[in-house]
């Protein structure tokens, strides 16, 4: 029974190094048996998955955003850098007045992509079934690379 006593090895500092070694696994197990485990998610790493495909005429970007509404998404293109950001606020309003415990959530996530030859006009975005699809047309830029001969 002594092995089930909650002992958190994590309280060594403020920096979360992720799952780099077995001590992090043990920290997660310790947090599981602690009452506040659900509130200790790894928020610095919580973000959404983004896939980028490229063909000759455009970039195809897909971001997985399950449960996110269209109004909570902001997409900005600035000099080849596309930023997709999400801000969500969950506030459950119940008419019961005798709360023993009540929670609210606010989360913000952002991803930035650099697309060198992307046009700032003609970008199309669509949100369907929790997947944000963005089509970014390319512009033809002259090849500025130079081959350097070795003496």
OpenMM code with the backbone's topology and positions (N, CA, C; nanometers):
from openmm import Vec3, app, unit

residues = "UNK UNK UNK UNK UNK UNK UNK UNK UNK UNK UNK UNK UNK UNK UNK UNK UNK UNK UNK UNK UNK UNK UNK UNK UNK UNK UNK UNK UNK UNK UNK UNK UNK UNK UNK UNK UNK UNK UNK UNK UNK UNK UNK UNK UNK UNK UNK UNK UNK UNK UNK UNK UNK UNK UNK UNK UNK UNK UNK UNK UNK UNK UNK UNK UNK UNK UNK UNK UNK UNK UNK UNK UNK UNK UNK UNK UNK UNK UNK UNK UNK UNK UNK UNK UNK UNK UNK UNK UNK UNK UNK UNK UNK UNK UNK UNK UNK UNK UNK UNK UNK UNK UNK UNK UNK UNK UNK UNK UNK UNK UNK UNK UNK UNK UNK UNK UNK UNK UNK UNK UNK UNK UNK UNK UNK UNK UNK UNK UNK UNK UNK UNK UNK UNK UNK UNK UNK UNK UNK UNK UNK UNK UNK UNK UNK UNK UNK UNK UNK UNK UNK".split()
positions = [
    Vec3(0.0807, -0.1206, 0.0000),
    Vec3(0.0000, 0.0000, 0.0000),
    Vec3(0.0848, 0.1267, 0.0000),
    Vec3(0.2087, 0.1198, 0.0414),
    Vec3(0.2930, 0.2393, 0.0479),
    Vec3(0.3168, 0.2975, -0.0906),
    Vec3(0.3086, 0.2156, -0.1962),
    Vec3(0.3297, 0.2645, -0.3319),
    Vec3(0.2167, 0.3510, -0.3834),
    Vec3(0.1013, 0.3534, -0.3176),
    Vec3(-0.0119, 0.4321, -0.3635),
    Vec3(-0.0237, 0.5672, -0.2932),
    Vec3(0.0705, 0.6000, -0.2083),
    Vec3(0.0661, 0.7294, -0.1399),
    Vec3(0.1057, 0.8375, -0.2399),
    Vec3(0.0193, 0.9388, -0.2602),
    Vec3(0.0551, 1.0438, -0.3562),
    Vec3(0.1797, 1.1194, -0.3127),
    Vec3(0.2780, 1.1233, -0.3987),
    Vec3(0.4012, 1.1976, -0.3751),
    Vec3(0.4397, 1.2592, -0.5082),
    Vec3(0.4359, 1.3884, -0.5168),
    Vec3(0.4603, 1.4543, -0.6446),
    Vec3(0.6053, 1.4961, -0.6559),
    Vec3(0.6754, 1.4337, -0.7472),
    Vec3(0.8155, 1.4671, -0.7713),
    Vec3(0.8297, 1.5921, -0.8573),
    Vec3(0.7195, 1.6417, -0.9123),
    Vec3(0.7220, 1.7537, -1.0058),
    Vec3(0.7596, 1.8857, -0.9394),
    Vec3(0.7357, 1.9041, -0.8140),
    Vec3(0.7530, 2.0347, -0.7499),
    Vec3(0.8999, 2.0733, -0.7343),
    Vec3(0.9753, 2.0639, -0.8402),
    Vec3(1.1162, 2.1015, -0.8386),
    Vec3(1.1379, 2.2377, -0.9026),
    Vec3(1.0403, 2.2926, -0.9666),
    Vec3(1.0557, 2.4212, -1.0326),
    Vec3(0.9314, 2.4530, -1.1120),
    Vec3(0.9358, 2.5638, -1.1844),
    Vec3(0.8201, 2.6086, -1.2597),
    Vec3(0.8214, 2.5631, -1.4044),
    Vec3(0.9309, 2.5056, -1.4513),
    Vec3(0.9434, 2.4689, -1.5919),
    Vec3(0.8956, 2.3260, -1.6131),
    Vec3(0.8060, 2.3081, -1.7119),
    Vec3(0.7584, 2.1752, -1.7495),
    Vec3(0.8396, 2.1293, -1.8694),
    Vec3(0.9166, 2.0232, -1.8524),
    Vec3(1.0038, 1.9763, -1.9600),
    Vec3(0.9366, 1.8723, -2.0477),
    Vec3(0.8116, 1.8371, -2.0228),
    Vec3(0.7424, 1.7399, -2.1063),
    Vec3(0.7741, 1.5981, -2.0646),
    Vec3(0.7624, 1.5049, -2.1576),
    Vec3(0.7850, 1.3641, -2.1294),
    Vec3(0.9267, 1.3242, -2.1689),
    Vec3(1.0249, 1.3931, -2.1184),
    Vec3(1.1628, 1.3663, -2.1551),
    Vec3(1.2205, 1.2423, -2.0906),
    Vec3(1.1768, 1.2052, -1.9712),
    Vec3(1.2317, 1.0885, -1.9040),
    Vec3(1.1239, 1.0215, -1.8200),
    Vec3(1.1609, 0.9144, -1.7513),
    Vec3(1.0639, 0.8389, -1.6733),
    Vec3(1.0103, 0.9178, -1.5546),
    Vec3(1.0878, 1.0133, -1.5026),
    Vec3(1.0385, 1.0901, -1.3882),
    Vec3(0.9124, 1.1676, -1.4256),
    Vec3(0.9013, 1.2115, -1.5518),
    Vec3(0.7804, 1.2808, -1.5948),
    Vec3(0.6609, 1.1867, -1.5967),
    Vec3(0.6834, 1.0605, -1.6328),
    Vec3(0.5763, 0.9625, -1.6288),
    Vec3(0.5291, 0.9434, -1.4847),
    Vec3(0.6232, 0.9319, -1.3938),
    Vec3(0.5866, 0.9165, -1.2527),
    Vec3(0.5153, 1.0405, -1.2002),
    Vec3(0.5553, 1.1580, -1.2472),
    Vec3(0.4864, 1.2809, -1.2072),
    Vec3(0.3417, 1.2785, -1.2534),
    Vec3(0.3182, 1.2299, -1.3756),
    Vec3(0.1820, 1.2217, -1.4262),
    Vec3(0.0998, 1.1246, -1.3414),
    Vec3(0.1601, 1.0130, -1.3042),
    Vec3(0.0902, 0.9164, -1.2202),
    Vec3(0.0600, 0.9761, -1.0822),
    Vec3(0.1565, 1.0516, -1.0282),
    Vec3(0.1332, 1.1166, -0.8992),
    Vec3(0.0187, 1.2162, -0.9100),
    Vec3(0.0159, 1.2923, -1.0193),
    Vec3(-0.0911, 1.3897, -1.0386),
    Vec3(-0.2267, 1.3211, -1.0547),
    Vec3(-0.2275, 1.2001, -1.1122),
    Vec3(-0.3525, 1.1269, -1.1299),
    Vec3(-0.4182, 1.0982, -0.9955),
    Vec3(-0.3374, 1.0633, -0.8962),
    Vec3(-0.3919, 1.0322, -0.7646),
    Vec3(-0.4129, 1.1561, -0.6790),
    Vec3(-0.3725, 1.2701, -0.7288),
    Vec3(-0.3933, 1.3962, -0.6590),
    Vec3(-0.5317, 1.4500, -0.6964),
    Vec3(-0.5970, 1.5223, -0.6070),
    Vec3(-0.7326, 1.5735, -0.6342),
    Vec3(-0.7356, 1.6712, -0.7499),
    Vec3(-0.6302, 1.7487, -0.7719),
    Vec3(-0.6319, 1.8524, -0.8748),
    Vec3(-0.5763, 1.8098, -1.0078),
    Vec3(-0.5787, 1.6808, -1.0392),
    Vec3(-0.5137, 1.6320, -1.1599),
    Vec3(-0.5688, 1.6951, -1.2867),
    Vec3(-0.7004, 1.7092, -1.2986),
    Vec3(-0.7576, 1.7603, -1.4231),
    Vec3(-0.7194, 1.9046, -1.4498),
    Vec3(-0.6903, 1.9799, -1.3475),
    Vec3(-0.6536, 2.1194, -1.3691),
    Vec3(-0.5065, 2.1353, -1.4053),
    Vec3(-0.4291, 2.0268, -1.4055),
    Vec3(-0.2861, 2.0365, -1.4340),
    Vec3(-0.2522, 1.9850, -1.5729),
    Vec3(-0.3359, 2.0094, -1.6678),
    Vec3(-0.3059, 1.9687, -1.8041),
    Vec3(-0.1847, 2.0457, -1.8525),
    Vec3(-0.1211, 1.9999, -1.9559),
    Vec3(-0.0022, 2.0648, -2.0091),
    Vec3(-0.0436, 2.1754, -2.1057),
    Vec3(-0.0920, 2.2864, -2.0536),
    Vec3(-0.1433, 2.3941, -2.1372),
    Vec3(-0.0407, 2.4516, -2.2344),
    Vec3(0.0873, 2.4604, -2.1999),
    Vec3(0.1807, 2.5136, -2.2991),
    Vec3(0.1865, 2.4309, -2.4266),
    Vec3(0.1553, 2.3016, -2.4172),
    Vec3(0.1598, 2.2161, -2.5361),
    Vec3(0.0229, 2.1917, -2.5950),
    Vec3(-0.0831, 2.2346, -2.5307),
    Vec3(-0.2175, 2.2149, -2.5840),
    Vec3(-0.2385, 2.3111, -2.6999),
    Vec3(-0.2554, 2.2587, -2.8155),
    Vec3(-0.2781, 2.3402, -2.9337),
    Vec3(-0.3497, 2.2521, -3.0363),
    Vec3(-0.3688, 2.3009, -3.1535),
    Vec3(-0.4383, 2.2236, -3.2551),
    Vec3(-0.3406, 2.1785, -3.3635),
    Vec3(-0.3749, 2.0682, -3.4266),
    Vec3(-0.2905, 2.0092, -3.5303),
    Vec3(-0.3132, 2.0812, -3.6629),
    Vec3(-0.2045, 2.1105, -3.7330),
    Vec3(-0.2119, 2.1783, -3.8624),
    Vec3(-0.1329, 2.0964, -3.9643),
    Vec3(-0.1957, 2.0699, -4.0798),
    Vec3(-0.1291, 2.0027, -4.1916),
    Vec3(-0.1221, 2.1012, -4.3076),
    Vec3(-0.0068, 2.1066, -4.3750),
    Vec3(0.0109, 2.1966, -4.4899),
    Vec3(0.0555, 2.1133, -4.6089),
    Vec3(-0.0204, 2.1247, -4.7183),
    Vec3(0.0157, 2.0601, -4.8449),
    Vec3(0.0460, 2.1703, -4.9450),
    Vec3(0.1272, 2.1363, -5.0433),
    Vec3(0.1631, 2.2345, -5.1448),
    Vec3(0.1535, 2.1702, -5.2821),
    Vec3(0.0960, 2.2442, -5.3762),
    Vec3(0.1030, 2.2022, -5.5150),
    Vec3(0.1543, 2.3221, -5.5956),
    Vec3(0.1514, 2.3146, -5.7268),
    Vec3(0.2104, 2.4207, -5.8084),
    Vec3(0.1388, 2.5549, -5.7966),
    Vec3(0.0093, 2.5526, -5.7665),
    Vec3(-0.0662, 2.6775, -5.7692),
    Vec3(-0.1125, 2.7293, -5.6326),
    Vec3(-0.1106, 2.6424, -5.5276),
    Vec3(-0.1636, 2.6872, -5.3989),
    Vec3(-0.1131, 2.6021, -5.2830),
    Vec3(-0.1341, 2.6559, -5.1636),
    Vec3(-0.1123, 2.5820, -5.0392),
    Vec3(-0.2488, 2.5374, -4.9886),
    Vec3(-0.2544, 2.4161, -4.9360),
    Vec3(-0.3767, 2.3643, -4.8761),
    Vec3(-0.3468, 2.3397, -4.7280),
    Vec3(-0.4165, 2.4109, -4.6405),
    Vec3(-0.3929, 2.4034, -4.4973),
    Vec3(-0.5169, 2.3463, -4.4311),
    Vec3(-0.4969, 2.2472, -4.3435),
    Vec3(-0.6064, 2.1898, -4.2660),
    Vec3(-0.5691, 2.1959, -4.1188),
    Vec3(-0.6597, 2.2533, -4.0397),
    Vec3(-0.6409, 2.2621, -3.8951),
    Vec3(-0.7564, 2.1909, -3.8274),
    Vec3(-0.7237, 2.1009, -3.7339),
    Vec3(-0.8277, 2.0281, -3.6615),
    Vec3(-0.8740, 2.1119, -3.5429),
    Vec3(-1.0014, 2.1530, -3.5448),
    Vec3(-1.0594, 2.2377, -3.4413),
    Vec3(-1.1948, 2.1830, -3.3972),
    Vec3(-1.1984, 2.0651, -3.3361),
    Vec3(-1.3276, 2.0076, -3.2965),
    Vec3(-1.3955, 2.0919, -3.1887),
    Vec3(-1.5246, 2.1158, -3.2066),
    Vec3(-1.6024, 2.1902, -3.1079),
    Vec3(-1.5871, 2.3404, -3.1147),
    Vec3(-1.5041, 2.3909, -3.2046),
    Vec3(-1.4805, 2.5347, -3.2167),
    Vec3(-1.5793, 2.5930, -3.3174),
    Vec3(-1.6378, 2.7064, -3.2818),
    Vec3(-1.7331, 2.7753, -3.3699),
    Vec3(-1.6590, 2.8723, -3.4619),
    Vec3(-1.7202, 2.9030, -3.5729),
    Vec3(-1.6637, 2.9934, -3.6734),
    Vec3(-1.6269, 3.1302, -3.6137),
    Vec3(-1.7096, 3.1798, -3.5201),
    Vec3(-1.6875, 3.3115, -3.4610),
    Vec3(-1.5672, 3.3141, -3.3673),
    Vec3(-1.5188, 3.1982, -3.3246),
    Vec3(-1.4070, 3.1909, -3.2314),
    Vec3(-1.2714, 3.1832, -3.3018),
    Vec3(-1.2726, 3.1802, -3.4365),
    Vec3(-1.1499, 3.1638, -3.5153),
    Vec3(-1.1136, 3.2962, -3.5809),
    Vec3(-0.9848, 3.3285, -3.5795),
    Vec3(-0.9342, 3.4475, -3.6463),
    Vec3(-0.8152, 3.4060, -3.7339),
    Vec3(-0.8201, 3.4428, -3.8634),
    Vec3(-0.7129, 3.4096, -3.9571),
    Vec3(-0.6587, 3.5407, -4.0131),
    Vec3(-0.5266, 3.5581, -4.0033),
    Vec3(-0.4629, 3.6812, -4.0528),
    Vec3(-0.3439, 3.6425, -4.1399),
    Vec3(-0.3306, 3.7081, -4.2554),
    Vec3(-0.2145, 3.6898, -4.3428),
    Vec3(-0.1403, 3.8222, -4.3478),
    Vec3(-0.0117, 3.8215, -4.3099),
    Vec3(0.0675, 3.9435, -4.3076),
    Vec3(0.2064, 3.9130, -4.3628),
    Vec3(0.2341, 3.9604, -4.4834),
    Vec3(0.3633, 3.9458, -4.5500),
    Vec3(0.4125, 3.8012, -4.5504),
    Vec3(0.3245, 3.7094, -4.5908),
    Vec3(0.3613, 3.5696, -4.6033),
    Vec3(0.3449, 3.4879, -4.4761),
    Vec3(0.3134, 3.5501, -4.3645),
    Vec3(0.2948, 3.4779, -4.2379),
    Vec3(0.1460, 3.4694, -4.2080),
    Vec3(0.0953, 3.3449, -4.2076),
    Vec3(-0.0450, 3.3220, -4.1744),
    Vec3(-0.0542, 3.2819, -4.0283),
    Vec3(-0.1427, 3.3486, -3.9551),
    Vec3(-0.1659, 3.3163, -3.8149),
    Vec3(-0.3110, 3.2737, -3.7991),
    Vec3(-0.3294, 3.1554, -3.7430),
    Vec3(-0.4626, 3.1032, -3.7125),
    Vec3(-0.4735, 3.1034, -3.5610),
    Vec3(-0.5710, 3.1766, -3.5087),
    Vec3(-0.5866, 3.1820, -3.3636),
    Vec3(-0.7305, 3.1502, -3.3256),
    Vec3(-0.7446, 3.0922, -3.2062),
    Vec3(-0.8749, 3.0527, -3.1534),
    Vec3(-0.8854, 3.1051, -3.0118),
    Vec3(-0.9977, 3.1688, -2.9803),
    Vec3(-1.0267, 3.2111, -2.8437),
    Vec3(-1.1642, 3.1586, -2.8073),
    Vec3(-1.1674, 3.0765, -2.7007),
    Vec3(-1.2926, 3.0140, -2.6574),
    Vec3(-1.3201, 3.0503, -2.5135),
    Vec3(-1.4470, 3.0718, -2.4853),
    Vec3(-1.4891, 3.0951, -2.3484),
    Vec3(-1.6105, 3.0082, -2.3217),
    Vec3(-1.5998, 2.9243, -2.2204),
    Vec3(-1.7106, 2.8388, -2.1814),
    Vec3(-1.7629, 2.8883, -2.0478),
    Vec3(-1.8872, 2.9276, -2.0468),
    Vec3(-1.9504, 2.9743, -1.9242),
    Vec3(-2.0891, 2.9134, -1.9204),
    Vec3(-2.1058, 2.8130, -1.8370),
    Vec3(-2.2343, 2.7442, -1.8269),
    Vec3(-2.3215, 2.8221, -1.7302),
    Vec3(-2.4356, 2.8676, -1.7791),
    Vec3(-2.5272, 2.9458, -1.6958),
    Vec3(-2.6435, 2.8566, -1.6541),
    Vec3(-2.6509, 2.8313, -1.5252),
    Vec3(-2.7607, 2.7521, -1.4707),
    Vec3(-2.8395, 2.8415, -1.3762),
    Vec3(-2.9663, 2.8130, -1.3643),
    Vec3(-3.0536, 2.8937, -1.2806),
    Vec3(-3.0470, 2.8554, -1.1326),
    Vec3(-2.9792, 2.7462, -1.1004),
    Vec3(-2.9693, 2.7044, -0.9610),
    Vec3(-2.8832, 2.8042, -0.8843),
    Vec3(-2.9256, 2.8395, -0.7644),
    Vec3(-2.8537, 2.9386, -0.6863),
    Vec3(-2.7615, 2.8783, -0.5815),
    Vec3(-2.7791, 2.7518, -0.5451),
    Vec3(-2.7010, 2.6893, -0.4395),
    Vec3(-2.5781, 2.6197, -0.4963),
    Vec3(-2.4846, 2.6955, -0.5507),
    Vec3(-2.3648, 2.6354, -0.6067),
    Vec3(-2.2715, 2.5935, -0.4949),
    Vec3(-2.2220, 2.4731, -0.5052),
    Vec3(-2.1144, 2.4279, -0.4193),
    Vec3(-1.9829, 2.4448, -0.4958),
    Vec3(-1.9922, 2.4267, -0.6280),
    Vec3(-1.8743, 2.4377, -0.7135),
    Vec3(-1.9216, 2.4799, -0.8525),
    Vec3(-1.8562, 2.5780, -0.9105),
    Vec3(-1.8920, 2.6251, -1.0441),
    Vec3(-1.7641, 2.6622, -1.1173),
    Vec3(-1.7547, 2.6265, -1.2460),
    Vec3(-1.6329, 2.6518, -1.3218),
    Vec3(-1.6615, 2.7272, -1.4503),
    Vec3(-1.5612, 2.8015, -1.4934),
    Vec3(-1.5617, 2.8698, -1.6222),
    Vec3(-1.4277, 2.8419, -1.6874),
    Vec3(-1.4259, 2.8435, -1.8184),
    Vec3(-1.3016, 2.8193, -1.8903),
    Vec3(-1.2808, 2.9260, -1.9961),
    Vec3(-1.1548, 2.9622, -2.0140),
    Vec3(-1.1150, 3.0482, -2.1246),
    Vec3(-0.9864, 2.9909, -2.1807),
    Vec3(-0.9827, 2.9715, -2.3102),
    Vec3(-0.8611, 2.9187, -2.3714),
    Vec3(-0.8289, 2.9979, -2.4974),
    Vec3(-0.7017, 3.0058, -2.5242),
    Vec3(-0.6527, 3.0769, -2.6415),
    Vec3(-0.5396, 2.9950, -2.7019),
    Vec3(-0.5471, 2.9700, -2.8329),
    Vec3(-0.4450, 2.8934, -2.9037),
    Vec3(-0.4112, 2.9668, -3.0321),
    Vec3(-0.2884, 2.9504, -3.0766),
    Vec3(-0.2463, 3.0183, -3.1983),
    Vec3(-0.1375, 2.9379, -3.2673),
    Vec3(-0.1419, 2.9361, -3.4002),
    Vec3(-0.0371, 2.8742, -3.4818),
    Vec3(-0.0027, 2.9710, -3.5935),
    Vec3(0.1259, 2.9821, -3.6253),
    Vec3(0.1719, 3.0675, -3.7345),
    Vec3(0.2499, 2.9850, -3.8350),
    Vec3(0.2281, 3.0153, -3.9620),
    Vec3(0.2957, 2.9462, -4.0719),
    Vec3(0.3563, 3.0504, -4.1637),
    Vec3(0.4778, 3.0256, -4.2112),
    Vec3(0.5386, 3.1152, -4.3084),
    Vec3(0.5266, 3.0537, -4.4465),
    Vec3(0.4565, 3.1240, -4.5349),
    Vec3(0.4352, 3.0790, -4.6726),
    Vec3(0.4941, 3.1865, -4.7634),
    Vec3(0.6173, 3.1682, -4.8055),
    Vec3(0.6950, 3.2717, -4.8733),
    Vec3(0.6287, 3.3277, -4.9980),
    Vec3(0.5782, 3.2422, -5.0848),
    Vec3(0.5234, 3.2888, -5.2121),
    Vec3(0.3701, 3.2912, -5.2135),
    Vec3(0.3086, 3.3134, -5.0981),
    Vec3(0.1623, 3.3170, -5.0896),
    Vec3(0.1092, 3.4548, -5.1270),
    Vec3(-0.0034, 3.4543, -5.1967),
    Vec3(-0.0729, 3.5798, -5.2267),
    Vec3(-0.1560, 3.6205, -5.1060),
    Vec3(-0.1721, 3.7490, -5.0846),
    Vec3(-0.2566, 3.7952, -4.9742),
    Vec3(-0.4024, 3.8038, -5.0154),
    Vec3(-0.4296, 3.7921, -5.1437),
    Vec3(-0.5672, 3.7990, -5.1915),
    Vec3(-0.6098, 3.6622, -5.2442),
    Vec3(-0.7380, 3.6395, -5.2452),
    Vec3(-0.7923, 3.5151, -5.2988),
    Vec3(-0.7861, 3.3977, -5.2025),
    Vec3(-0.7605, 3.4228, -5.0763),
    Vec3(-0.7546, 3.3155, -4.9775),
    Vec3(-0.8963, 3.2755, -4.9405),
    Vec3(-0.9224, 3.1445, -4.9366),
    Vec3(-1.0561, 3.0944, -4.9028),
    Vec3(-1.0449, 3.0011, -4.7835),
    Vec3(-1.1360, 3.0174, -4.6870),
    Vec3(-1.1374, 2.9326, -4.5680),
    Vec3(-1.2776, 2.8782, -4.5468),
    Vec3(-1.2819, 2.7517, -4.4980),
    Vec3(-1.4105, 2.6859, -4.4743),
    Vec3(-1.3960, 2.5989, -4.3496),
    Vec3(-1.4960, 2.6056, -4.2600),
    Vec3(-1.4987, 2.5218, -4.1406),
    Vec3(-1.6109, 2.4210, -4.1562),
    Vec3(-1.5735, 2.2915, -4.1534),
    Vec3(-1.6724, 2.1872, -4.1717),
    Vec3(-1.6341, 2.0659, -4.0872),
    Vec3(-1.7268, 2.0219, -4.0011),
    Vec3(-1.7067, 1.9050, -3.9155),
    Vec3(-1.5795, 1.9139, -3.8313),
    Vec3(-1.5509, 2.0314, -3.7786),
    Vec3(-1.4348, 2.0485, -3.6911),
    Vec3(-1.3020, 2.0608, -3.7619),
    Vec3(-1.3015, 2.0707, -3.8949),
    Vec3(-1.1780, 2.0861, -3.9715),
    Vec3(-1.1841, 2.2180, -4.0474),
    Vec3(-1.0865, 2.3043, -4.0203),
    Vec3(-1.0735, 2.4309, -4.0913),
    Vec3(-0.9849, 2.4073, -4.2127),
    Vec3(-1.0384, 2.4324, -4.3324),
    Vec3(-0.9634, 2.4154, -4.4574),
    Vec3(-0.9381, 2.5531, -4.5171),
    Vec3(-0.8128, 2.5802, -4.5503),
    Vec3(-0.7746, 2.7101, -4.6069),
    Vec3(-0.6986, 2.6847, -4.7360),
    Vec3(-0.7383, 2.7548, -4.8418),
    Vec3(-0.6672, 2.7496, -4.9690),
    Vec3(-0.6006, 2.8843, -4.9914),
    Vec3(-0.4686, 2.8811, -5.0050),
    Vec3(-0.3908, 3.0038, -5.0235),
    Vec3(-0.3235, 2.9977, -5.1599),
    Vec3(-0.3634, 3.0853, -5.2536),
    Vec3(-0.2996, 3.0834, -5.3855),
    Vec3(-0.1549, 3.1331, -5.3789),
    Vec3(-0.0739, 3.0815, -5.4698),
    Vec3(0.0665, 3.1223, -5.4783),
    Vec3(0.0831, 3.2291, -5.5864),
    Vec3(0.1850, 3.3116, -5.5681),
    Vec3(0.2215, 3.4050, -5.6741),
    Vec3(0.3584, 3.3648, -5.7273),
    Vec3(0.3805, 3.3940, -5.8541),
    Vec3(0.5079, 3.3584, -5.9154),
    Vec3(0.6130, 3.4610, -5.8759),
    Vec3(0.7132, 3.4145, -5.8047),
    Vec3(0.8241, 3.5014, -5.7666),
    Vec3(0.9472, 3.4547, -5.8427),
    Vec3(1.0295, 3.5480, -5.8849),
    Vec3(1.1504, 3.5072, -5.9568),
    Vec3(1.2447, 3.4315, -5.8636),
    Vec3(1.3146, 3.3355, -5.9199),
    Vec3(1.4111, 3.2575, -5.8427),
    Vec3(1.5339, 3.3440, -5.8185),
    Vec3(1.5622, 3.3754, -5.6946),
    Vec3(1.6739, 3.4625, -5.6601),
    Vec3(1.7947, 3.3837, -5.6099),
    Vec3(1.7890, 3.2531, -5.6228),
    Vec3(1.9030, 3.1738, -5.5770),
    Vec3(2.0162, 3.1817, -5.6783),
    Vec3(2.1375, 3.1774, -5.6266),
    Vec3(2.2556, 3.1882, -5.7105),
    Vec3(2.3462, 3.0700, -5.6790),
    Vec3(2.3954, 3.0041, -5.7835),
    Vec3(2.4899, 2.8948, -5.7634),
    Vec3(2.6270, 2.9541, -5.7462),
    Vec3(2.6956, 2.9083, -5.6440),
    Vec3(2.8296, 2.9603, -5.6146),
    Vec3(2.9310, 2.8512, -5.6489),
    Vec3(3.0249, 2.8864, -5.7345),
    Vec3(3.1295, 2.7926, -5.7733),
    Vec3(3.2393, 2.7927, -5.6680),
    Vec3(3.2942, 2.6754, -5.6441),
    Vec3(3.4023, 2.6605, -5.5486),
    Vec3(3.5339, 2.6613, -5.6257),
    Vec3(3.6295, 2.7407, -5.5807),
    Vec3(3.7607, 2.7507, -5.6475),
    Vec3(3.8470, 2.6322, -5.6143),
] * unit.nanometer
topology = app.Topology()
chain = topology.addChain("A")
for resn in residues:
    res = topology.addResidue(resn, chain)
    for name in ("N", "CA", "C"):
        topology.addAtom(name, app.Element.getBySymbol(name[0]), res)
